[in-house]
Structures are given as structure tokens and as C-alpha cells.
């Protein structure tokens, strides 16, 4: 990933603004690795970059002002023509307008540099395990993969695969200043690859806000719901997941975040690597693999857990450990778009433990629950009648 300093040097180079020291710094970077020069060459061959640079130069405010003065005040000398106090108020407004437009063009060029650099660099996504790949295949076959992204400029795109989403976003020719909010329905999930190669498995009924291209000194996203993160390593740019409860910060690892636990806590489970958790208004705490942070208010309680029970959903399994039957059927109801009705309050409170295949048909899932719990479940359209 291109860092912010090099990005600025490239932008200034395009506009002819680099001084001798900056030009030397950029030249040294280009000579560090052959791939730097190759990527720079590919970047400079992009028509979009040339067009933006040309537009910027055509919007040069000082040149525009000098042209105005030559046309309307031919008797004035160069120094008089460029003096700010000699400018009519309307002309000053025009110059300010040109300056603002030039600044916008510069921002667009910076965005174009970031996006084109990321495309040219062809960042390799974090590798998935065979089990994760199988889960993704099974989910697709069961028609469980879909999401909608809304860009900050208002455009909305729906997709059923990561590649289709990426191609659709790129086709909009949007810029790196734009963020996207990716949303899954109650019966869908989605695997998305971010611009740095990080993979995110977004569970059902969840949302992830992220920039189309990461810029600056950190990679920050915002989560509501549940997601499994496989983060691309970059020690210079930490990856930060923001939630209502606080922030999770790491540098290249795998972890699960769930902001909708039954008891209202936000839970962060570390699978591999090292992360920190900082509750809002609280202090930062480090986690080790197989530890879980339960965030409540300004405090995070860290405990050792069996990781598998918290991340089983990521590989196609619904894992229930001592759930009430009411909670279990709420999950099943959301996932299969049905609603449960209980014969008695006692049935609602009955406890359930077991593992269910996430992408099985509803009939098979209900049969598995019957066999594990011994209860009767009768389906009537979208109603499930629960009885002894």
C-alpha cells in the first residue's frame, strides 16, 4: 500500500510543485525497487491522471488573474495587475472560486492516485483456509450471499459476490474520499475484500462502513452486528474496528467482533496474532489468542474461551451453547424468515446446546433441533409452533 508521504510527492510531481529536495526524495523512492518505477510508469500512463493535471493547470488562479488584467486593464504594469488591492470585488470572487475549484481538482487527483495505485499494485488478499472456502461455496449454493453498498455520494450497488461488488464500484469511477456502507439482510451474509487485501466475512443483519481506498496513517472501519476479520499485515498502518462500545486495534491477524450479544455486551474474540481493545472512555487492554474481551461501558473483561464456539458461523456452522430455546428460535427465525410461537413460557426458557449446519434447508434444521431437544416443532407457512 502506498504511504501518505509518497502519495503527496507523486501528486506534487504531477502538478510540477516539487522543490529540489522533494524531487530527490521521490527519485530515491523510485530507485529503491524496480516495482516502484514500474508502478509509477503505469500510474502516469492513466488518462484520468493526465486529464486532472491538465484541468488543474487550466484553473491556475494567478494565470487567470493576469489574463483578466491584460484584457481589462492593459495600461497596468505586471506588479499593479497582480496586486490584490487593485482587484475589483467581483474579480476577486472569481479568483477565489477558481482557487477552490483547483483545490477540488487536487483532491480528485490524490484520490485517483490512490485508487490507480491500488489497482496497479494488485494487492494480494489474505489467504483463506480450505474450510472457509468451502463455507463460502456452500453459502453461495444456498443463495445466502448478498449485500448492498451505499456510497457517501448516494449511489447504491447490490452484489452477490466480492468480485462483482468490486467491479461495480470501480465502474463508478469513484474516488478514495468516498466511503461505502455495506449491509446484509437478516437472511444473507457476505465476504468482502478491502483495498489493503483484508478479508471480512460480514454475518447476517450487519453493516460495515469502510473507505473505498485506505489513505493516511491508519485503516479504520466501523461495524454494527458481527464480522470475522482476516487482516492484511501492515505495521505502519494499524487496522482499527470502531464499534459503539469502543475500538479494536491490530496489525495483522484474525479475530471476531460481535456487537449484538444476547446480554447487550460487545464481544471480541482473538483467533490468531495480537490485538488491543479500548472501550469508550476506558483504557487499552491487550488480548492473546483464545481470549475474549466483553465490553460494557468503560470496562473490558478478558477471559479465556473456546474460540471455536464463537467463530463457527464463519465456517458454516451455527453453534449454540446453553441458549434459551427462545433465543435459539429467534436466530433460526431471522435466518430462515419464519417466526416461532411457544405453547408455554416454560418452553421459552428451556436451555439448548448443539451445532447446526448454517446452509441446510429449514426442514433439516428443524429436524436436528427436534432430535437434540426432544420438542415438537410444527411448521405452518412462516409460523413455527413449538410444543412438548
Steps between C-alpha positions, in 0.01 A plus 500: 500500500638842406570718805369852544837673453578328169145563384545875560836502321339338196212749500739796526711349222194488273433868566867599464506620862786291643803699608850359463495313832157345432602399147811333642292314762261371233791397276658306788173317562468412132851355506441290813323220309437434131131454578479861623607636162279251312198597704576870463523455122165320491347770716620781275358322194146528637295756296306599814815628669604704195153649467488608864850649485412687181179631657693620803743697286211650302352614830824669609357799687795735461523444126125554474529830691786624283297421187204694645718803572659498155154496345334764719796714617762493223658818634589337837847356556561141617542599864188716501302232321584237759440719805206365701381843605455600135260215424132586458289310755328293228834397355631408841200274548574342164862439600394347831255280312777384269720430800233285660443311177873442468506362855218258411690384192806441718292286736365302205851440372606376843207263503577382148863436597389285795245296305718453193796410716298234682373359170846499345659350809246215498503442875486131583204424729560315825490125436189309606509151647345211312219482756424872454497458122261206529268704723495780243418251222220340703355840587494601135329176396238558770444855368612649830757745365390855417557856617430860406753779522400864522772751411520834676405673175166317512556228242384148592637172366378146570716193441519128571878461479804692616636530146167629364487762775857612435446527124177694547663748737798547269264558207355801681846662477453618855792639698680405818324769700177300469399252769264210459250350742458129429180349638374140516136402550377277780535190277822583312873533565793624295875464451671826401865579424616849600754706305792383718424130447316455830209256478182551700221245539194708588232298680126539442324822600828693534665806350860600431610853412838532329687725255521389137876546535691533827701822531691658786672339795231245598240265353173564679162335447176507699292195588145443617405137545752219457800444274808282478816691403807357324723805498788565259819571688628857490694614805507860378122521475306332781156360421228637729143377537277764658180395678252676725677341797857592403789425264689183411852560370737253336779462247431174312299212644158330523226589746123509539292799613136472607314814609160333548545236772190387686610678819574827320880474523742545211727196478838480330665159460863474388582198282859573391751781556464791739239774538402766748155600617419852618150558642362851452642707783700200627858381481662286234536127576697242307356161401678173433374219276199313645404797716172690486433858606146576611448876484251674726516875551859607565613151601614194304507165682748253349448124532644184342248329269453217254538706185319255274160555657525874421628475144318188375260718301796609285539145367133416451386383843257646752639419844266534798637456851237506777264727309137540599264345250350845446840643401576200281172536311557874462825425312332228293204726432718787374714272286211311337244782507252320727361577848463271800198471728537315831239286673622612844741739676684199637593397146642844429744462792612146414877486438656375178854403400600367160641572155292547186601523135454862400414442135268200537135530395260604777344153513835337581584763761165455677545123500843538660354723774224244565753221538727699733232655721213252484244777433232503233523758221211534257538727197201691366620726221733753662387400854678246718285357781718382792351246741591204722 
